[in-house]
């Protein structure tokens, strides 16, 4: 482990007196009003005005008919995936999931909450490689996957770090093959994409859609998630499942498997107070991304890309990737890592360690799902066809885009309370890593 504080490359840099976070909650005070209202009126369970307002506000903002407030984004993704499976294959016995015996095509470069619901429903995730233009699911690899497995009828597509994927192309591929889409918009609330000449919000682009209000997201309830429905029937089905699938009898009667997934009225109160500030948070995050782009422009690195003509990210996390020519030696094991310092070069782990030494938080790019030990036996399809797991410590070029992004990329401090002066120091620390 390098001692960055005494390293002469970092002479004159003082540690931040308080932590500069990757992305932390930003409270404005109005949240307390709605939480207090829930407590004073005794509506502290899973019903109440806050939930009703939040559901309607987010449905109207995203442009869908209905929304269902749930305990977390993972719950929303689970019930979206379960509903998709039931639509395709029918209601499953209690002992089985709706996807038992069926493959599902899933984004590879994502957090595992995107794909775990496939396992919850006894399905088999087949991971689809990433494309370099947006760091999201590759439509070319998706088409290749359908050529290999034409029986598949469900795709789970995520928008990485708040940047919309190529949903026009992904939707066209799915329509061609008669497949449904679960859209994981957990990270991309407020991001937009141009569909048929008009702007559409992420969270409205799939057949079943989910967003998150986790503590590090664009707006937060400390927890919470939301299922976004294209029709009232779907919303009511998910609402029923989320409250233990109780039937409308005067006693507890259950004909389907249920879950305790409903949003709390107190959590909804925090979200209600956050909603008016969503656009402000997006503007702050965009300014951070743009300052990084300008401040790092003289280094052999690039910022996480987006389609500037057909999409508008919410810039949740600012990320960068080192040019291959600028990569020093770096090795990652299962739980540990090592790197060497080389003049004019650096590594993601060196930069992350340097930031941490001066009290700033960064993070590696998500490790692709097909490289995760839990999914080591699952199939992986890239633009060339069926592929095997890569060694993420070696250059893999276009054959495994996700593994290459994980190897060369990192997430930078992106907290919207970070001042320009703090960000300037972070940019300076990154520069010093290349000395």
C-alpha positions in Angstrom: 0.0 0.0 0.0 1.5 3.3 -1.1 1.9 6.1 1.5 0.5 8.9 -0.6 0.6 11.5 2.1 4.4 11.3 2.2 4.8 10.6 -1.5 6.7 13.6 -3.0 4.3 13.6 -6.0 1.6 14.8 -3.6 3.7 17.4 -1.7 1.5 20.3 -0.6 -1.8 18.6 -0.8 -3.7 18.4 2.5 -6.4 15.9 3.2 -10.0 17.1 3.2 -11.1 17.8 6.8 -14.4 16.1 6.1 -15.1 13.2 3.8 -15.9 14.0 0.1 -18.4 11.3 -0.8 -19.1 9.4 -4.0 -22.8 10.3 -3.7 -24.6 11.0 -0.5 -28.1 12.1 0.4 -28.9 15.9 0.0 -31.6 17.0 2.4 -33.4 20.4 2.0 -35.6 20.6 5.1 -39.0 20.1 3.5 -38.6 16.4 4.0 -39.1 16.9 7.8 -42.5 18.5 7.2 -44.0 15.5 5.5 -42.4 13.0 7.9 -43.8 15.0 10.8 -47.2 15.0 9.2 -47.1 11.2 8.9 -46.2 10.9 12.6 -48.7 13.5 13.9 -51.5 12.0 11.9 -50.5 8.5 12.9 -50.1 7.3 9.3 -46.7 5.6 9.8 -47.4 2.3 8.1 -47.7 1.4 4.4 -50.7 3.6 3.6 -51.0 7.4 3.7 -51.1 10.6 1.8 -47.3 10.7 1.3 -47.4 7.5 -0.6 -50.4 8.6 -2.7 -48.7 11.9 -3.6 -45.3 10.3 -4.4 -46.9 7.6 -6.7 -48.9 10.2 -8.6 -46.0 12.7 -8.8 -43.5 10.2 -10.2 -45.9 8.6 -12.6 -46.8 12.0 -14.0 -43.1 13.0 -14.2 -42.0 9.8 -16.0 -45.1 9.7 -18.2 -46.7 6.4 -17.2 -50.3 5.7 -16.1 -49.5 4.2 -12.7 -46.8 3.7 -10.1 -46.5 1.6 -7.0 -44.3 2.6 -4.1 -42.2 -0.2 -2.7 -39.6 -0.7 0.0 -36.6 -0.6 -2.3 -35.5 -0.6 -5.9 -34.7 -4.3 -5.7 -38.3 -5.1 -4.6 -39.5 -3.1 -7.7 -37.1 -5.1 -10.0 -38.2 -8.4 -8.4 -41.9 -7.8 -8.9 -41.3 -6.4 -12.4 -39.4 -9.5 -13.3 -42.0 -11.8 -11.6 -44.8 -10.1 -13.5 -43.0 -10.4 -16.8 -42.5 -14.1 -16.1 -46.2 -14.6 -15.3 -47.3 -12.7 -18.4 -45.0 -14.9 -20.5 -45.4 -18.3 -18.9 -48.4 -18.2 -16.5 -48.8 -18.3 -12.8 -46.2 -20.5 -11.1 -46.8 -23.0 -8.2 -45.9 -21.6 -4.8 -42.7 -23.8 -4.8 -41.5 -22.4 -8.1 -40.7 -19.1 -9.7 -42.3 -17.7 -12.8 -39.1 -18.1 -14.8 -38.2 -21.7 -13.9 -36.7 -23.4 -16.9 -36.3 -20.2 -18.9 -33.3 -18.1 -19.9 -33.4 -14.3 -19.6 -31.0 -11.9 -21.3 -29.6 -9.4 -18.8 -27.2 -6.4 -18.8 -23.8 -7.6 -17.8 -22.2 -4.4 -16.6 -24.6 -3.5 -13.7 -25.2 -3.9 -10.0 -26.3 -7.4 -9.1 -29.8 -6.1 -8.0 -30.6 -5.9 -11.7 -30.2 -9.6 -12.3 -30.7 -11.3 -8.9 -34.5 -11.2 -9.4 -34.1 -13.6 -12.3 -32.6 -16.1 -9.8 -35.4 -15.3 -7.3 -37.8 -16.5 -9.9 -35.8 -19.6 -10.7 -34.7 -18.3 -14.1 -31.3 -18.5 -15.8 -29.6 -15.1 -16.6 -27.6 -15.0 -19.8 -25.4 -11.9 -19.7 -25.1 -9.6 -22.7 -21.9 -7.7 -23.2 -21.6 -3.9 -23.1 -21.1 -1.4 -25.9 -18.6 1.3 -25.6 -20.7 4.3 -26.6 -22.9 4.4 -23.5 -21.4 1.5 -21.4 -24.8 -0.2 -21.5 -26.2 -3.4 -23.1 -25.0 -3.9 -26.7 -27.8 -4.2 -29.2 -25.4 -6.1 -31.5 -24.6 -8.7 -28.7 -28.4 -8.9 -27.9 -29.2 -9.8 -31.5 -26.5 -12.4 -31.4 -28.0 -13.8 -28.2 -31.4 -14.2 -29.9 -29.7 -16.0 -32.8 -28.2 -18.4 -30.3 -31.3 -18.7 -28.1 -34.4 -17.8 -30.1 -36.7 -19.2 -27.4 -35.9 -16.4 -25.0 -38.7 -13.9 -24.4 -37.4 -11.5 -21.7 -34.7 -8.9 -21.5 -33.6 -7.0 -18.4 -31.8 -3.8 -19.4 -30.1 -1.4 -17.0 -29.0 2.3 -17.5 -25.5 2.5 -16.0 -24.6 5.4 -13.8 -27.6 7.4 -15.1 -26.7 7.2 -18.8 -29.5 5.8 -21.0 -28.7 2.8 -23.0 -29.4 2.4 -26.8 -33.1 1.7 -26.1 -34.3 2.5 -29.6 -32.1 -0.3 -30.9 -32.7 -2.6 -27.9 -36.5 -2.2 -28.3 -36.3 -2.9 -32.0 -34.4 -6.1 -31.4 -36.9 -7.2 -28.7 -39.9 -6.4 -30.9 -38.4 -8.4 -33.7 -38.1 -11.5 -31.5 -41.3 -11.0 -29.5 -39.5 -10.3 -26.2 -40.6 -8.2 -23.2 -38.3 -5.7 -21.5 -37.8 -5.1 -17.8 -36.2 -1.6 -17.6 -33.9 -1.1 -14.6 -33.9 2.7 -14.3 -32.7 2.6 -10.7 -29.8 4.8 -11.4 -31.3 7.0 -14.1 -34.3 8.9 -12.7 -34.6 12.1 -14.7 -32.5 10.9 -17.6 -34.1 11.2 -21.1 -33.8 9.6 -24.5 -35.3 10.6 -27.8 -37.9 8.2 -29.1 -39.5 8.8 -32.5 -38.5 12.5 -32.3 -39.8 13.1 -28.8 -38.1 13.0 -25.4 -39.0 10.2 -23.1 -38.0 9.6 -19.5 -36.1 6.4 -18.5 -38.5 4.4 -16.4 -41.1 4.5 -19.2 -39.2 2.6 -21.9 -39.8 -1.0 -21.0 -42.8 -3.2 -20.5 -42.2 -3.2 -16.8 -40.0 -0.5 -15.2 -38.3 0.2 -11.8 -36.6 3.1 -10.1 -34.8 3.4 -6.8 -34.7 6.0 -3.9 -31.7 4.5 -2.2 -29.6 6.9 -0.1 -27.1 7.5 -2.8 -29.6 8.1 -5.7 -30.7 11.4 -7.3 -33.5 11.8 -4.8 -33.9 9.6 -1.8 -36.2 8.4 0.9 -33.3 6.8 2.7 -34.8 3.7 1.1 -37.6 3.0 -1.3 -38.3 2.0 -4.9 -41.1 2.2 -7.4 -42.7 0.0 -10.0 -43.8 2.0 -13.0 -46.7 0.4 -14.9 -48.0 0.8 -18.4 -51.5 -0.2 -17.3 -53.6 -0.1 -14.1 -54.0 -3.9 -14.1 -50.2 -4.4 -13.8 -50.0 -1.8 -11.0 -52.8 -3.5 -9.0 -51.2 -6.9 -9.4 -47.9 -5.6 -8.1 -49.6 -3.6 -5.3 -51.4 -6.9 -4.2 -48.2 -8.9 -4.3 -46.3 -6.3 -2.3 -48.9 -6.5 0.6 -48.6 -10.3 1.0 -51.2 -11.0 -1.8 -54.2 -10.6 0.5 -57.5 -11.3 -1.1 -60.5 -8.9 -0.5 -62.1 -11.1 2.1 -62.9 -10.1 5.7 -60.3 -12.5 6.8 -56.7 -13.2 5.6 -57.0 -15.3 2.5 -54.1 -15.9 0.1 -54.3 -17.5 -3.4 -50.9 -16.3 -4.6 -47.4 -16.0 -3.1 -47.0 -12.5 -1.6 -44.2 -10.2 -0.2 -43.8 -7.5 2.4 -42.5 -5.0 -0.1 -44.8 -1.9 0.3 -43.3 1.5 0.9 -43.6 3.2 4.3 -45.5 6.5 4.5 -42.6 7.9 6.5 -40.1 6.9 3.7 -42.6 8.4 1.2 -42.5 11.6 3.3 -38.8 12.0 2.7 -39.2 11.3 -1.0 -42.1 13.8 -1.2 -39.8 16.5 0.2 -37.1 15.6 -2.3 -39.2 15.6 -5.5 -39.1 19.4 -6.0 -35.3 19.3 -6.1 -34.8 16.5 -8.7 -34.0 18.9 -11.5 -31.7 20.9 -9.3 -29.8 17.8 -8.3 -29.4 16.8 -12.0 -28.0 20.3 -12.9 -25.5 20.0 -10.0 -24.4 16.5 -11.1 -24.1 17.7 -14.7 -21.9 20.6 -13.6 -19.6 18.1 -11.8 -19.3 15.9 -14.8 -18.5 18.9 -17.0 -15.8 20.2 -14.6 -14.2 16.8 -14.6 -14.3 16.6 -18.4 -12.6 20.0 -18.7 -10.2 19.5 -15.8 -8.9 16.1 -17.0 -8.8 16.9 -20.7 -5.0 17.1 -20.7 -4.6 13.5 -19.3 -4.8 10.2 -21.2 -8.3 9.5 -19.9 -11.9 9.8 -21.1 -15.1 10.5 -19.2 -18.0 8.0 -19.3 -19.7 8.6 -22.7 -23.2 9.4 -23.8 -25.2 10.0 -27.0 -25.2 13.8 -27.0 -27.8 14.0 -29.8 -30.3 11.4 -28.6 -30.0 11.3 -24.8 -29.6 13.4 -21.7 -28.1 11.5 -18.7 -28.9 12.5 -15.1 -25.1 12.3 -14.5 -25.6 10.4 -11.3 -21.9 9.3 -11.2 -19.0 10.8 -13.1 -16.7 8.1 -14.2 -13.5 8.0 -16.2 -11.5 5.4 -18.1 -7.7 5.4 -18.6 -6.3 5.0 -22.1 -4.7 1.7 -22.7 -1.3 3.4 -23.3 -1.6 5.1 -19.9 -2.2 1.9 -17.9 0.5 0.9 -15.5 0.7 -2.6 -14.0 -2.4 -3.5 -12.0 -3.5 -6.9 -10.7 -6.8 -7.7 -8.9 -7.4 -11.0 -7.1 -10.7 -12.1 -5.6 -10.5 -9.7 -2.6 -7.1 -7.9 -3.0 -5.1 -6.0 -5.5 -1.7 -4.7 -6.4 -0.3 -2.0 -8.7 3.0 -0.3 -9.6 3.8 3.3 -9.9 5.1 4.2 -13.4 6.0 7.7 -14.6 3.4 9.1 -17.0 1.0 6.2 -16.2 -1.4 5.2 -13.5 -4.1 2.7 -12.7 -7.7 2.9 -11.3 -6.6 1.4 -8.1 -3.7 3.9 -7.6 -6.1 6.8 -8.2 -8.7 5.3 -5.8 -6.1 4.8 -3.1 -4.8 8.3 -3.6 -8.3 9.8 -3.3 -8.9 7.7 -0.2 -5.6 8.8 1.4 -6.8 12.4 1.1 -10.3 11.6 2.4 -12.3 11.4 -0.8 -14.4 8.4 -1.9 -14.2 6.8 -5.3 -15.2 3.4 -6.5 -14.2 0.8 -9.2 -16.5 0.4 -12.1 -19.1 -2.3 -11.5 -17.5 -5.7 -11.9 -19.4 -7.4 -14.8 -21.9 -10.1 -13.8 -20.3 -12.8 -15.9 -17.1 -12.4 -13.8 -18.9 -12.7 -10.5 -18.2 -16.0 -8.6 -21.9 -16.4 -8.0 -22.7 -16.4 -11.7 -19.5 -18.2 -12.9 -21.6 -20.9 -14.6 -23.9 -18.6 -16.5 -23.6 -17.9 -20.2 -22.1 -14.7 -21.6 -22.7 -13.4 -25.1 -20.7 -10.7 -26.8 -20.9 -9.1 -30.2 -19.1 -12.1 -31.7 -21.2 -14.8 -30.0 -21.0 -17.1 -27.0 -17.9 -16.2 -25.0 -16.2 -17.4 -21.9 -15.2 -15.4 -18.8 -12.3 -13.1 -19.3 -9.2 -12.4 -17.2 -10.0 -8.9 -16.0 -6.3 -8.2 -15.5 -5.4 -8.4 -19.2 -6.4 -6.3 -22.1 -9.5 -7.8 -23.8 -10.2 -5.2 -26.4 -13.7 -5.3 -28.0 -14.1 -9.0 -27.3 -15.3 -8.3 -23.7 -16.1 -4.6 -23.4 -17.5 -4.9 -19.8 -14.3 -6.5 -18.5 -12.2 -3.9 -20.1 -14.2 -1.1 -18.6 -13.9 -2.7 -15.2 -10.1 -3.0 -15.7 -9.5 0.5 -16.8 -12.3 2.5 -15.3 -13.3 4.1 -12.0 -16.2 6.2 -10.5 -15.1 9.6 -9.3 -16.4 11.6 -6.3 -19.7 12.9 -7.6 -21.5 14.2 -4.5 -23.6 17.2 -5.5 -22.6 19.0 -2.2 -18.9 18.9 -3.4 -17.7 22.5 -4.0 -15.8 23.5 -7.1 -12.7 24.0 -4.9 -12.9 20.5 -3.5 -13.3 19.1 -7.0 -10.3 21.1 -8.2 -8.3 19.4 -5.5 -9.6 16.0 -6.6 -8.6 16.8 -10.2 -5.1 17.8 -9.0 -4.7 14.5 -7.1 -5.6 12.6 -10.2 -3.0 14.6 -12.2 -0.3 13.9 -9.6 -1.0 10.1 -10.0 0.4 10.4 -13.6 3.7 12.1 -12.5 
